[in-house]
Structure formats: C-alpha cells, structure tokens
Amino acid sequence: MNTNRNKGRYLSAVLLLISLLSSVGAQQSKPQTKPFELTVDSIMRGPRLVGYPPTGVYWSQDSQRIYFRWKQPDEPRLKEMSLYVVNRDGSGLRRLTEEESK
C-alpha cells in the first residue's frame, strides 16, 4: 500500500513538473507574428517545437524541491540535458551550475 502511495506522489510530482515547464516555455517563447503553418517540416521538428520531456525526476531529501534533467526547446539536439531544480510550490525554477550538480 505504501508503494502505491509513493507511485502516486511520484506521478503527481512529474505532472506538476511538466505543467511548470510548459508555463516556463510559454513565458520564454517569442510572440509569433503569423499563425503556425502545419507542414511536414514543422511537424518533423519534434522536441524543437514542443520541448523535451524532463528525465531523472526526484525529490530532495527534505521534500521541498524537485530535481530533474531537462533541455529547453531552443537548445541544440545533441547537447546534454542540464540539471534543474524547482521549489515544491513551483517557484524558483533554475538551472544548476556544473559544480552544484556534482
């Protein structure tokens, strides 16, 4: 039963994280001057269009922050994902430096 509760918490954390990342991506995107054209080329952009899903999601030991690896849509495809942290309430999203990641 405790395992199901942990799975539910993990799923809730992932869903919260995805919704936060969606809002961050929307805030950082440039306003479009023309409507989006639905072409084969635009569809094939994949993650460069809609963003990359977060991976390696985990809570801090005190359950106050969520850590995850993520790459923003405008970053190069072959670039490795960076480590990010966000507070439990969704505030304070930031990319960790390499030293902080270690």
N, C-alpha and C positions, 0 to 999 in steps of 0.2 A: 504494500500500500504506500509506503514511504517512497518507493521508486516511482510510482505513478505521480506522486506529488512533485518530485524532483523533475520529472519529464514535463509536467505541466508548467512549472516555473521556468524551465529552460525554454520551452516553446513560447511562453509569454515574453521572456527577455528577447528572444530572436525577433518576434513580431514587433515589439517596441523599438528595437534597434532598426529594423527595416523601415518602419514608419518615420523614425527620426532622420535616417539617411535620405529618405525620399524628400522630406521637407528641407533638408540642408541642400540637396542637389537643386531643388526648385529655387531656393533663395540665391544660389550662386550662379544659376544659368542666366545667360543674357536674354533680354526680351527679343522675341522673334518679330521681324518686321513683316514677314509673309507667312501664310499658312503652310503647315508641314505638307510636303508632297509625298504621297505614298507611291514610291517607285521601288523596283528591285534593289537598286543601290542603297536607298535609305533603309530598307528593311534589313539588308545584309550588314549594316553597321553594328548590329547586336549590342554588346555592352557599351560601345562608344556612344550609343544613342540613349540607352536606358540606365546605364551604370552597371557596376559589378556587384554581385551579392557578397555580403560580408562572410568571412570564414573564421574558424577558430574562436568562436564566441565563448567567453567565460566571465563569471562574476569575480570581483575582488574578494579576498577572504572575509572582509567585513560587510559584504553585500551592498556596498554603497556606490560601486562603479562597475561598468561593463567594459571589458576589453575585447577587441576584435581586430582582425586583419581586413583591410578594405582598400580598394583602388577607386578613385573618382573617375567619372566617365571621360574627362578630358586628359587623363594620364595615358602615356604610351602603353600599348597592348603588352609588350614584353617586360615592362617594369614590374618589379616585385611588389606585392601588396605591402602597405605600411601598417604599423600597429597604431590603433586609435583607442581612445578612452572617452567614455561619456558618463556623466553622473546618473544615478538611479532615476532622478526626476526628468532626465532628458536634457539637462543643461550642461554646458561646459564641454561640448564635443571638441576634441583637439587631437592632432596627430602627435604621437610621441617621438622624441628625438631618438637617434640610434642608441645613445647612452641610457636613456630612460627605458628603452625596450629591453636592454640587457638586464 
